[in-house]
């Protein structure tokens, strides 16, 4: 198990939350798929639930907001100053959909898009810094963006967060991993950028995906299917672990990837 304490470095994916029409149904779905304990927030939280794993926060679930937005997971990137980062987003050619605002005493957030139209969040932590567990079954292991224009996407995140990219893989399917600007050469990457060679669904500009760990990827995907979800990419082996892409019961996209047993 891997607990996380303290502040996330700026630019690090630090939180994921789900906006859906039926929060009660999502509570039941993810409790059964990942074994989360869903904790109700205070009345002023507007129905937002905190997902806990062994007592530590791993995700959030709340009512879907924004006209025309589908049910979706949102990846949040850490910042020390949400207002300054929102200004940097605009300067780099992105858009701020929801200007920075305080979420009670837990943090300050904004919702933005990059230059290719991909939605992501900004999170400036106060009482809540983000993931309390990572890189284990039921917790976030990786965040990446799938985009129609990888070059534009890389330039945007480099301008806003100072990401340094390393591109590798098949030339027809290049994958870029992002490292933080002050990271050592051997430091772990924090995120990925990928332009699928087969393209994206019609009308979809792209998306950030949160990958969640699983002890048994096939069993977790089976649990998703049993509870009304869909497998977009059936479980398959990769150099990073057996993985799959799925839709939850309300159409939300997320990834599942095997993690070593403790």
Secondary structure, DSSP 8 states (H G I E B T S, - for coil): --B--S---TTSEEEEEEEES-HHHHHHHHHHHH--EEEE--GGGTT-EEEEETTEEEEEEEE--STT--SEEEEEEE-S-HHHHHHHHHHTT-EEEEEEEEETTTEEEEEEE-TT--EEEEEEESS--S-SB-SSBTSEEEEEEEES-HHHHHHHHHHHH--EEEEES-GGG-EEEEE-TT--TTS---EEEE--TT---TT--EEEEEEEEES-HHHHHHHHHHTT-EEEEEEE--TT-SEEEEE-TTS-EEEEEE----
